[in-house]
Amino acid sequence: MLYVFLSVCCSVIVSVLLKLARRYSIDISQAITWNYSIAILLTWFFFRPVVDLTSIETFHLPAIYFAVGILLPVVFMVMASAVRVAGIVRTDVAQRLSLLVSLSAAFWLLNEPLTAMKAVGIAIGFAAIICSIPWQKQTANRKVLSNAWFYLLVVFFGFGAIDILFKQVATHKEVAYTTSLFLIFILAFIIALIGLIFRVVTKGTRISWPHIMFGWIIGVANFGNILFYLKAHRQLSANPSTVFSAMNIGVITAGALVGLVVFKEKLTLLNKIGIVLAIAAIIVLTLSQN
């Protein structure tokens, strides 16, 4: 379970870095752009992907790659805003429960059978999302969070859409998953870089080393999350549901501890119920897989 623990730590570190970005006057959209540059290098170093463009075109993967390449930086930037206005605790819950979107899609679009236990797990999960989101205008540390619900919902549905697309990528066994990941990171970097260049030209944004280095740190943590998660699945290949539940519960629990203890985030009773329901939903969905 060491790899699961390391993956959880990397995931929470990303949220912490997004939380700290504003404190240190970091241009988060610029940092997210450079995050993908280091992810490309680390993917190449650790996985040595073999790119065969012929096979990729044969299996109609470019369209999926392009869609994920657009969604990754866009949703990542919305996640940064969610961490800023809603906090680490709520954002991690929304991100981890985004699996409900892909599960629902599997039932409705792919005609996957819906068992009673899966239905219960999905229902609990959606209840957790409703409880975790601050729907009413409130103040915490003098900051108005009236738009927090919007960012959290975009994180929820955005990461859900990304998960659906990644599952589509995984079904194409002819192309190694790490090769697909490498190409998706390249596309995400190019798309984010085009946006950054546009801001430089039109708004006078300056590219500077602090933003680049901060982005590289995020990229290392982001890649570490992926690397250790894949290693955990390989190490516990006979128990994938264990990795699934431990990872999601671990991120929600660790994120809650960091948010509450380190950053003094304020949660209502309903929000706390939402965290408990989120963990319960993951447990029920894990049992349903067995």
Backbone as numpy.savetxt, mean C-alpha at the origin, in Angstrom:
# Nx Ny Nz CAx CAy CAz Cx Cy Cz
9.11 -16.66 11.07 8.29 -15.44 11.07 9.15 -14.17 11.07
10.46 -14.35 11.02 11.35 -13.18 11.02 11.07 -12.29 9.82
10.88 -12.90 8.65 10.64 -12.11 7.44 9.32 -11.34 7.52
8.30 -11.95 8.14 7.03 -11.25 8.32 7.23 -10.03 9.21
7.99 -10.23 10.29 8.27 -9.12 11.22 9.00 -7.99 10.50
10.01 -8.33 9.70 10.77 -7.31 8.97 9.89 -6.60 7.94
9.00 -7.34 7.29 8.09 -6.74 6.31 7.14 -5.77 6.99
6.61 -6.16 8.14 5.74 -5.28 8.92 6.47 -4.00 9.30
7.70 -4.15 9.78 8.49 -2.98 10.18 8.70 -2.03 9.01
9.04 -2.58 7.85 9.27 -1.73 6.67 8.00 -1.00 6.26
6.86 -1.69 6.33 5.59 -1.07 5.97 5.25 0.10 6.89
5.44 -0.11 8.19 5.14 0.96 9.15 6.14 2.10 9.02
7.41 1.78 8.70 8.42 2.83 8.51 8.02 3.75 7.36
7.45 3.19 6.29 6.98 4.02 5.18 5.94 5.02 5.68
4.99 4.56 6.47 3.96 5.46 7.01 4.57 6.52 7.91
5.54 6.13 8.72 6.21 7.09 9.62 6.94 8.16 8.80
7.64 7.73 7.74 8.35 8.69 6.89 7.40 9.67 6.23
6.24 9.17 5.79 5.24 10.05 5.19 4.72 11.05 6.22
4.61 10.59 7.46 4.15 11.46 8.54 5.18 12.57 8.84
6.47 12.20 8.76 7.54 13.15 9.09 7.87 14.10 7.95
7.42 13.77 6.73 7.81 14.55 5.56 7.46 16.03 5.71
6.27 16.32 6.16 5.86 17.72 6.27 6.66 18.44 7.35
6.98 17.72 8.43 7.74 18.33 9.52 9.09 18.85 9.04
9.68 18.11 8.10 11.00 18.49 7.59 10.92 19.17 6.21
9.74 19.69 5.89 9.52 20.47 4.65 9.94 19.70 3.40
9.59 18.41 3.37 9.91 17.57 2.22 8.78 17.65 1.20
9.14 17.87 -0.05 8.17 17.82 -1.15 7.84 16.34 -1.39
6.69 15.90 -0.87 6.40 14.47 -0.84 6.19 13.89 -2.23
5.62 14.67 -3.14 5.44 14.15 -4.49 6.78 13.94 -5.18
7.75 14.82 -4.90 9.09 14.63 -5.44 9.77 13.42 -4.79
9.60 13.26 -3.48 10.20 12.12 -2.78 9.63 10.80 -3.30
8.33 10.78 -3.55 7.71 9.55 -4.06 8.24 9.23 -5.45
8.50 10.24 -6.24 9.09 10.01 -7.57 10.44 9.31 -7.45
11.33 9.84 -6.60 12.67 9.26 -6.46 12.63 7.92 -5.74
11.59 7.66 -4.97 11.41 6.37 -4.31 11.41 5.23 -5.34
10.80 5.48 -6.50 10.74 4.43 -7.52 12.08 4.21 -8.21
12.94 5.22 -8.23 14.25 5.04 -8.85 15.09 4.05 -8.04
15.04 4.16 -6.71 15.81 3.22 -5.89 15.16 1.84 -5.89
13.83 1.80 -6.02 13.13 0.52 -6.10 13.54 -0.25 -7.35
13.75 0.48 -8.45 14.20 -0.16 -9.70 15.58 -0.79 -9.50
16.50 -0.02 -8.90 17.86 -0.52 -8.69 17.89 -1.73 -7.75
17.11 -1.68 -6.68 17.09 -2.78 -5.71 16.44 -4.03 -6.31
15.40 -3.83 -7.12 14.76 -4.97 -7.78 15.75 -5.66 -8.72
16.51 -4.85 -9.45 17.52 -5.40 -10.36 18.61 -6.14 -9.58
19.04 -5.57 -8.47 20.14 -6.15 -7.69 19.73 -7.48 -7.03
18.53 -7.51 -6.44 18.13 -8.69 -5.68 17.49 -9.78 -6.53
16.78 -9.41 -7.59 16.02 -10.40 -8.35 16.59 -10.70 -9.74
17.47 -9.86 -10.25 18.06 -10.06 -11.57 17.00 -10.43 -12.61
16.01 -9.58 -12.81 14.92 -9.90 -13.75 15.41 -10.04 -15.18
14.85 -11.01 -15.89 15.15 -11.21 -17.30 13.97 -10.69 -18.10
14.20 -9.64 -18.87 13.12 -8.98 -19.61 13.05 -9.52 -21.03
11.93 -10.15 -21.34 11.68 -10.67 -22.69 10.43 -9.96 -23.22
10.64 -8.90 -23.97 9.52 -8.08 -24.43 8.56 -8.85 -25.33
9.08 -9.84 -26.04 8.23 -10.62 -26.94 7.16 -11.37 -26.17
7.56 -12.06 -25.10 6.59 -12.82 -24.31 5.62 -11.90 -23.59
6.11 -10.75 -23.17 5.25 -9.80 -22.47 4.15 -9.28 -23.39
4.52 -8.95 -24.63 3.52 -8.47 -25.59 2.54 -9.57 -25.97
3.04 -10.83 -26.01 2.19 -11.95 -26.38 1.04 -12.12 -25.41
1.30 -11.88 -24.13 0.28 -12.13 -23.10 -0.46 -10.86 -22.67
-0.40 -9.81 -23.49 -1.18 -8.60 -23.28 -0.94 -7.97 -21.91
0.28 -8.04 -21.42 0.59 -7.48 -20.12 0.85 -5.97 -20.12
1.31 -5.37 -21.25 1.63 -3.94 -21.21 0.49 -3.06 -20.69
-0.75 -3.38 -21.04 -1.89 -2.56 -20.58 -2.01 -2.61 -19.07
-1.82 -3.80 -18.49 -1.89 -3.94 -17.04 -0.73 -3.21 -16.39
0.47 -3.37 -16.95 1.64 -2.67 -16.42 1.41 -1.16 -16.40
0.88 -0.65 -17.50 0.66 0.80 -17.62 -0.36 1.28 -16.58
-1.42 0.50 -16.39 -2.45 0.87 -15.40 -1.86 0.91 -14.00
-1.08 -0.11 -13.65 -0.45 -0.13 -12.31 0.58 0.98 -12.20
1.31 1.22 -13.28 2.32 2.28 -13.27 1.74 3.65 -13.00
0.51 3.88 -13.44 -0.17 5.15 -13.15 -0.71 5.17 -11.72
-1.35 4.06 -11.32 -1.99 4.02 -10.02 -1.00 4.09 -8.86
0.15 3.43 -8.99 1.09 3.38 -7.88 1.49 4.77 -7.37
2.04 5.65 -8.22 2.42 6.96 -7.68 1.23 7.81 -7.26
0.13 7.72 -7.99 -1.05 8.53 -7.66 -1.61 8.14 -6.29
-1.81 6.84 -6.08 -2.38 6.38 -4.81 -1.39 6.60 -3.67
-0.10 6.45 -3.97 0.93 6.68 -2.96 0.88 8.13 -2.47
0.69 9.07 -3.40 0.60 10.48 -3.02 -0.66 10.76 -2.20
-1.75 10.09 -2.56 -2.99 10.25 -1.77 -2.79 9.65 -0.38
-2.06 8.52 -0.32 -1.76 7.90 0.98 -0.96 8.86 1.87
-0.01 9.59 1.26 0.77 10.57 2.02 -0.14 11.64 2.61
-1.12 12.08 1.83 -2.07 13.08 2.32 -2.95 12.49 3.42
-3.32 11.22 3.26 -4.15 10.55 4.27 -3.40 10.44 5.60
-2.12 10.09 5.54 -1.31 10.01 6.76 -1.23 11.37 7.44
-1.12 12.42 6.62 -0.99 13.77 7.17 -2.28 14.23 7.85
-3.43 14.02 7.22 -4.67 14.57 7.76 -5.46 13.59 8.64
-5.27 12.29 8.43 -6.03 11.30 9.19 -5.18 10.49 10.15
-3.86 10.49 9.94 -2.97 9.78 10.84 -2.58 8.39 10.33
-1.54 7.85 10.95 -1.00 6.55 10.57 -2.00 5.43 10.85
-2.66 5.50 12.00 -3.55 4.41 12.43 -4.66 4.18 11.41
-5.40 5.22 11.09 -6.52 5.08 10.17 -6.06 4.72 8.76
-4.94 5.31 8.34 -4.45 5.05 6.98 -4.01 3.60 6.82
-3.31 3.06 7.83 -2.89 1.65 7.75 -4.08 0.70 7.73
-5.12 1.04 8.48 -6.34 0.22 8.46 -6.96 0.24 7.07
-7.07 1.44 6.48 -7.67 1.57 5.14 -6.84 0.82 4.10
-5.51 0.93 4.21 -4.65 0.26 3.23 -4.75 -1.26 3.35
-4.71 -1.77 4.57 -4.72 -3.22 4.78 -6.08 -3.84 4.45
-7.15 -3.11 4.70 -8.48 -3.64 4.40 -8.86 -3.45 2.94
-7.97 -2.86 2.14 -8.24 -2.73 0.71 -8.35 -4.09 0.03
-7.87 -5.14 0.73 -8.01 -6.50 0.20 -9.48 -6.87 0.01
-10.37 -6.19 0.74 -11.80 -6.47 0.59 -12.28 -6.11 -0.82
-11.66 -5.10 -1.43 -12.03 -4.70 -2.78 -11.71 -5.80 -3.77
-10.50 -6.36 -3.67 -10.11 -7.43 -4.60 -10.90 -8.71 -4.33
-11.21 -8.98 -3.06 -12.02 -10.16 -2.75 -13.43 -10.01 -3.33
-14.01 -8.84 -3.19 -15.35 -8.60 -3.74 -15.33 -8.71 -5.25
-14.27 -8.20 -5.88 -14.15 -8.29 -7.33 -14.07 -9.73 -7.79
-13.38 -10.56 -7.00 -13.26 -11.97 -7.36 -14.63 -12.65 -7.38
-15.50 -12.27 -6.45 -16.83 -12.88 -6.39 -17.74 -12.37 -7.50
-17.69 -11.05 -7.76 -18.62 -10.45 -8.70 -18.16 -10.54 -10.14
-16.85 -10.42 -10.37 -16.35 -10.39 -11.74 -15.82 -11.74 -12.22
-15.25 -12.53 -11.31 -14.64 -13.79 -11.70 -15.47 -15.00 -11.29
-16.65 -14.74 -10.73 -17.58 -15.80 -10.32 -16.95 -16.79 -9.34
-16.07 -16.29 -8.49 -15.49 -17.13 -7.45 -16.58 -17.43 -6.41
-16.68 -18.68 -5.93 -17.74 -19.00 -4.97 -17.59 -18.21 -3.67
-18.71 -17.73 -3.15 -18.72 -16.95 -1.92 -19.21 -17.83 -0.78
-18.29 -18.19 0.12 -18.68 -19.01 1.27 -19.25 -18.10 2.36
-19.95 -18.74 3.31 -20.55 -17.97 4.39 -19.49 -17.25 5.22
-18.35 -17.95 5.47 -17.32 -17.35 6.30 -16.66 -16.16 5.59
-16.45 -16.28 4.27 -15.88 -15.16 3.53 -16.84 -13.98 3.54
-18.13 -14.25 3.41 -19.12 -13.18 3.44 -19.10 -12.46 4.79
-18.98 -13.23 5.86 -18.91 -12.64 7.20 -17.66 -11.79 7.34
-16.52 -12.33 6.85 -15.26 -11.59 6.93 -15.32 -10.28 6.17
-15.90 -10.31 4.98 -16.02 -9.09 4.17 -16.94 -8.08 4.85
-18.04 -8.57 5.41 -18.99 -7.68 6.10 -18.32 -7.01 7.31
-17.56 -7.79 8.08 -16.85 -7.22 9.24 -15.83 -6.20 8.77
-15.15 -6.51 7.66 -14.14 -5.60 7.12 -14.73 -4.27 6.70
-15.85 -4.29 6.01 -16.48 -3.04 5.60 -16.99 -2.26 6.81
-17.46 -2.98 7.83 -17.86 -2.31 9.06 -16.66 -1.63 9.72
-15.51 -2.30 9.64 -14.28 -1.73 10.21 -13.89 -0.44 9.50
-14.02 -0.43 8.17 -13.70 0.77 7.40 -14.63 1.92 7.80
-15.92 1.63 7.91 -16.91 2.65 8.29 -16.59 3.23 9.67
-16.18 2.34 10.59 -15.87 2.79 11.95 -14.54 3.55 12.03
-13.61 3.21 11.14 -12.27 3.80 11.22 -12.19 5.19 10.62
-13.11 5.51 9.73 -13.05 6.80 9.04 -13.72 7.90 9.87
-13.04 9.04 10.04 -13.66 10.17 10.74 -14.60 10.91 9.81
-15.88 10.57 9.87 -16.84 11.15 8.92 -17.19 12.59 9.26
-17.16 12.94 10.55 -17.56 14.29 10.95 -16.34 15.19 11.09
-16.57 16.47 10.94 -15.48 17.43 11.13 -15.07 17.40 12.60
-13.75 17.26 12.80 -13.25 17.23 14.17 -11.87 17.85 14.17
-11.35 18.12 15.33 -10.00 18.68 15.43 -9.15 17.75 16.26
-7.89 17.64 15.86 -6.91 16.85 16.60 -5.60 17.59 16.46
-5.06 18.02 17.62 -3.85 18.85 17.59 -4.07 20.11 16.75
-5.29 20.66 16.85 -5.65 21.92 16.19 -5.72 21.79 14.66
-5.74 20.60 14.14 -5.81 20.44 12.69 -7.20 19.93 12.32
-7.84 20.59 11.38 -9.17 20.19 10.95 -9.07 19.01 9.99
-9.83 17.96 10.27 -9.75 16.74 9.48 -11.03 16.49 8.69
-11.69 17.56 8.24 -12.98 17.40 7.59 -12.90 16.62 6.28
-11.72 16.62 5.62 -11.58 15.92 4.35 -10.86 14.58 4.49
-10.63 14.15 5.73 -9.87 12.92 5.95 -10.58 11.71 5.36
-11.91 11.68 5.44 -12.67 10.53 4.95 -12.42 10.31 3.46
-12.28 11.41 2.71 -12.08 11.29 1.26 -10.74 10.60 0.96
-9.69 11.05 1.60 -8.36 10.47 1.37 -8.34 8.99 1.77
-8.98 8.66 2.88 -8.99 7.27 3.33 -9.75 6.37 2.37
-10.85 6.85 1.83 -11.61 6.06 0.87 -10.82 5.85 -0.43
-10.08 6.89 -0.86 -9.25 6.74 -2.06 -8.14 5.72 -1.81
-7.55 5.76 -0.61 -6.53 4.76 -0.25 -7.14 3.36 -0.28
-8.32 3.23 0.29 -9.00 1.93 0.35 -9.28 1.38 -1.04
-9.94 2.16 -1.87 -10.29 1.67 -3.21 -9.08 1.67 -4.14
-8.16 2.61 -3.95 -6.97 2.68 -4.81 -6.07 1.47 -4.64
-5.75 1.14 -3.40 -4.91 -0.04 -3.17 -5.66 -1.32 -3.52
-6.98 -1.29 -3.39 -7.78 -2.44 -3.82 -7.65 -2.67 -5.32
-7.72 -1.58 -6.09 -7.56 -1.69 -7.55 -6.17 -2.17 -7.91
-5.15 -1.67 -7.21 -3.78 -2.11 -7.46 -3.63 -3.59 -7.16
-4.25 -4.05 -6.08 -4.18 -5.47 -5.72 -4.82 -6.34 -6.79
-5.95 -5.89 -7.34 -6.62 -6.64 -8.41 -5.69 -6.76 -9.62
-5.04 -5.66 -10.00 -4.16 -5.67 -11.16 -2.93 -6.54 -10.92
-2.38 -6.50 -9.71 -1.22 -7.33 -9.41 -1.59 -8.82 -9.44
-2.81 -9.13 -9.02 -3.26 -10.53 -9.10 -3.40 -10.96 -10.55
-3.81 -10.03 -11.42 -3.87 -10.34 -12.84 -2.47 -10.60 -13.39
-1.51 -9.81 -12.94 -0.12 -10.01 -13.36 0.38 -11.38 -12.90
0.03 -11.76 -11.66 0.51 -13.03 -11.10 -0.05 -14.24 -11.83
-1.19 -14.09 -12.50 -1.77 -15.24 -13.21 -0.98 -15.60 -14.46
-0.17 -14.67 -14.95 0.64 -14.93 -16.15 1.97 -15.55 -15.72
1.97 -16.85 -15.53 3.15 -17.56 -15.04 4.29 -17.55 -16.05
3.98 -17.25 -17.30 5.01 -17.27 -18.33 6.05 -16.16 -18.12
5.65 -15.09 -17.41 6.56 -14.00 -17.10 6.77 -13.98 -15.59
8.02 -14.01 -15.15 8.33 -14.02 -13.72 7.73 -12.79 -13.03
7.18 -13.01 -11.85 6.53 -11.92 -11.12 7.51 -10.79 -10.84
8.76 -11.12 -10.52 9.75 -10.10 -10.23 10.11 -9.29 -11.47
10.04 -9.93 -12.63 10.27 -9.20 -13.88 9.14 -8.19 -14.11
7.91 -8.63 -13.87 6.77 -7.72 -13.99 6.91 -6.56 -13.00
7.33 -6.87 -11.79 7.51 -5.84 -10.76 8.55 -4.81 -11.21
9.63 -5.29 -11.78 10.71 -4.43 -12.27 10.20 -3.47 -13.34
9.45 -3.99 -14.30 8.92 -3.16 -15.38 7.87 -2.17 -14.87
7.07 -2.59 -13.91 6.05 -1.70 -13.33 6.72 -0.54 -12.60
7.78 -0.83 -11.85 8.52 0.24 -11.16 9.10 1.24 -12.15
9.61 0.74 -13.29 10.16 1.63 -14.32 9.07 2.56 -14.86
7.90 1.98 -15.15 6.79 2.79 -15.65 6.32 3.81 -14.61
6.22 3.37 -13.35 5.79 4.27 -12.28 6.77 5.43 -12.14
8.06 5.14 -12.25 9.08 6.18 -12.14 8.97 7.17 -13.31
8.82 6.64 -14.52 8.71 7.50 -15.71 7.50 8.42 -15.60
6.36 7.84 -15.21 5.11 8.63 -15.11 5.24 9.70 -14.02
5.79 9.31 -12.86 5.97 10.27 -11.77 6.98 11.34 -12.16
8.02 10.95 -12.89 9.05 11.90 -13.31 8.49 12.92 -14.30
7.61 12.46 -15.20 6.96 13.39 -16.14 6.15 14.43 -15.36
5.43 13.97 -14.34 4.67 14.90 -13.50 5.58 15.89 -12.78
6.73 15.39 -12.30 7.67 16.26 -11.60 8.27 17.30 -12.55
8.66 16.87 -13.75 9.21 17.81 -14.74 8.19 18.88 -15.10
6.92 18.47 -15.20 5.85 19.44 -15.50 5.77 20.48 -14.38
5.89 20.05 -13.14 5.84 20.99 -12.01 7.06 21.90 -12.00
8.21 21.36 -12.39 9.43 22.17 -12.45 9.29 23.27 -13.49
8.72 22.92 -14.64 8.60 23.86 -15.76 7.51 24.89 -15.50
6.37 24.46 -14.97 5.22 25.36 -14.84 5.12 26.08 -13.50
5.60 25.44 -12.43 5.42 26.02 -11.10 6.73 26.40 -10.42
7.84 26.15 -11.12 9.13 26.55 -10.55 9.62 25.66 -9.43
9.06 24.44 -9.33 9.54 23.49 -8.32 11.01 23.19 -8.57
11.80 23.14 -7.49 13.23 22.87 -7.63 13.54 21.46 -7.15
14.30 20.73 -7.94 14.76 19.40 -7.55 16.00 19.58 -6.68
15.96 19.07 -5.47 17.09 19.23 -4.56 17.39 17.93 -3.82
18.60 17.83 -3.32 19.07 16.59 -2.71 18.26 16.12 -1.50
17.82 17.01 -0.60 17.03 16.51 0.54 15.80 15.71 0.12
15.09 16.20 -0.92 13.90 15.49 -1.40 14.29 14.16 -2.04
15.39 14.17 -2.80 15.85 12.94 -3.45 16.25 11.90 -2.41
17.05 12.31 -1.42 17.52 11.36 -0.40 16.37 10.83 0.44
15.42 11.71 0.76 14.25 11.27 1.53 13.46 10.24 0.72
13.34 10.49 -0.58 12.66 9.55 -1.46 13.37 8.22 -1.53
14.70 8.25 -1.55 15.47 7.00 -1.58 15.26 6.19 -0.30
15.17 6.89 0.83 14.93 6.19 2.11 13.56 5.53 2.09
12.56 6.26 1.58 11.22 5.67 1.44 11.29 4.45 0.51
12.04 4.59 -0.58 12.16 3.51 -1.55 12.78 2.25 -0.95
13.80 2.43 -0.11 14.43 1.28 0.55 13.43 0.57 1.46
12.68 1.35 2.25 11.68 0.76 3.14 10.56 0.10 2.35
10.13 0.76 1.28 9.06 0.23 0.44 9.48 -1.09 -0.20
10.70 -1.11 -0.73 11.21 -2.33 -1.35 11.42 -3.42 -0.30
11.90 -3.03 0.88 12.09 -4.01 1.96 10.80 -4.70 2.33
9.71 -3.95 2.34 8.39 -4.53 2.61 8.08 -5.64 1.61
8.32 -5.36 0.31 8.04 -6.34 -0.74 8.99 -7.53 -0.65
10.29 -7.24 -0.49 11.31 -8.29 -0.46 11.05 -9.28 0.68
10.84 -8.77 1.87 10.65 -9.65 3.03 9.31 -10.38 2.97
8.30 -9.73 2.37 7.01 -10.40 2.22 7.12 -11.60 1.28
7.84 -11.42 0.17 8.05 -12.53 -0.77 8.88 -13.64 -0.12
9.91 -13.25 0.65 10.74 -14.24 1.34 9.92 -15.02 2.38
9.00 -14.31 3.05 8.14 -14.97 4.04 7.26 -16.01 3.37
6.74 -15.68 2.20 5.89 -16.64 1.48 6.70 -17.85 1.03
7.95 -17.63 0.64 8.79 -18.76 0.23 9.15 -19.63 1.42
9.45 -19.00 2.55 9.83 -19.74 3.75 8.64 -20.51 4.32
7.46 -19.92 4.24 6.25 -20.56 4.78 5.29 -20.90 3.64
5.85 -21.51 2.59 5.05 -21.79 1.39 3.88 -22.73 1.67
3.99 -23.54 2.71 2.91 -24.47 3.04 1.79 -23.77 3.81
2.06 -22.57 4.31 1.06 -21.85 5.11 0.93 -20.39 4.64
0.49 -20.18 3.41 0.38 -18.80 2.91 -0.61 -17.96 3.70
-1.65 -18.59 4.25 -2.64 -17.83 5.01 -2.04 -17.28 6.30
-1.04 -17.99 6.84 -0.36 -17.50 8.04 0.37 -16.20 7.75
1.06 -16.17 6.60 1.78 -14.95 6.20 0.78 -13.82 5.95
-0.31 -14.14 5.28 -1.35 -13.16 4.96 -1.89 -12.51 6.23
-2.28 -13.33 7.20 -2.89 -12.79 8.42 -1.87 -12.09 9.29
-0.68 -12.69 9.45 0.34 -12.08 10.31 0.78 -10.73 9.77
0.91 -10.62 8.45 1.34 -9.37 7.84 0.31 -8.27 8.06
-0.94 -8.54 7.74 -1.98 -7.52 7.85 -2.28 -7.13 9.29
-2.39 -8.13 10.16 -2.64 -7.83 11.57 -1.44 -7.11 12.18
-0.24 -7.54 11.78 0.97 -6.92 12.29 1.06 -5.45 11.93
0.75 -5.11 10.67 0.82 -3.72 10.23 -0.22 -2.86 10.95
-1.44 -3.38 11.08 -2.49 -2.62 11.76 -2.12 -2.39 13.23
-1.63 -3.45 13.90 -1.28 -3.34 15.32 -0.08 -2.43 15.53
0.99 -2.66 14.75 2.20 -1.83 14.89 1.91 -0.38 14.52
1.13 -0.18 13.46 0.77 1.17 13.06 -0.03 1.89 14.14
-0.93 1.14 14.79 -1.72 1.73 15.87 -0.83 2.13 17.05
0.11 1.27 17.40 1.02 1.58 18.52 1.87 2.81 18.21
2.43 2.86 17.01 3.27 4.00 16.64 2.45 5.28 16.58
1.27 5.20 15.96 0.43 6.38 15.84 -0.02 6.93 17.19
-0.43 6.03 18.08 -0.95 6.45 19.37 0.15 6.88 20.34
1.23 6.10 20.36 2.28 6.34 21.36 3.26 7.42 20.90
3.75 7.31 19.68 4.79 8.22 19.20 4.21 9.55 18.74
3.15 9.49 17.93 2.61 10.72 17.34 1.37 11.25 18.06
0.95 10.56 19.13 -0.17 11.02 19.96 -1.44 11.26 19.15
-1.71 10.39 18.19 -2.92 10.55 17.38 -4.16 10.28 18.23
-5.20 11.04 17.96 -6.44 10.93 18.73 -7.45 10.06 17.98
-7.98 9.06 18.66 -8.99 8.19 18.07 -10.25 8.23 18.91
-11.40 8.21 18.23 -12.66 8.12 18.95 -12.90 6.66 19.33
-13.91 6.44 20.17 -14.26 5.08 20.54 -14.64 4.27 19.31
-15.34 4.92 18.36 -15.75 4.24 17.13 -14.52 3.83 16.31
-13.50 4.70 16.26 -12.28 4.37 15.55 -11.58 3.16 16.17
-11.56 3.10 17.50 -10.91 1.97 18.19 -11.68 0.67 17.91
-13.00 0.78 17.86 -13.81 -0.40 17.50 -13.46 -0.83 16.08
-13.22 0.15 15.20 -12.85 -0.15 13.82 -11.56 -0.95 13.73
-10.56 -0.62 14.57 -9.30 -1.36 14.58 -9.52 -2.80 15.00
-10.33 -2.98 16.04 -10.63 -4.35 16.51 -11.37 -5.14 15.43
-12.32 -4.49 14.78 -13.07 -5.15 13.70 -12.16 -5.49 12.52
-11.19 -4.62 12.23 -10.26 -4.89 11.14 -9.45 -6.15 11.40
-8.95 -6.28 12.61 -8.19 -7.48 12.97 -9.10 -8.72 12.92
-10.33 -8.57 13.41 -11.28 -9.69 13.38 -11.59 -10.11 11.95
-11.74 -9.13 11.06 -12.04 -9.43 9.65 -10.91 -10.23 9.01
-9.66 -9.84 9.26 -8.51 -10.54 8.70 -8.44 -11.96 9.22
-8.73 -12.15 10.53 -8.71 -13.49 11.11 -9.77 -14.37 10.45
-10.99 -13.83 10.31 -12.09 -14.60 9.70 -11.76 -14.94 8.24
-11.23 -13.98 7.49 -10.88 -14.23 6.08 -9.75 -15.26 5.96
-8.81 -15.23 6.91 -7.73 -16.22 6.91 -8.29 -17.61 7.17
-9.20 -17.73 8.15 -9.81 -19.03 8.44 -10.64 -19.52 7.26
-11.26 -18.59 6.54 -12.08 -18.99 5.39 -11.23 -19.59 4.28
-9.95 -19.19 4.19 -9.07 -19.74 3.17 -8.67 -21.18 3.47
-8.76 -21.55 4.73 -8.42 -22.91 5.12 -9.62 -23.86 5.07
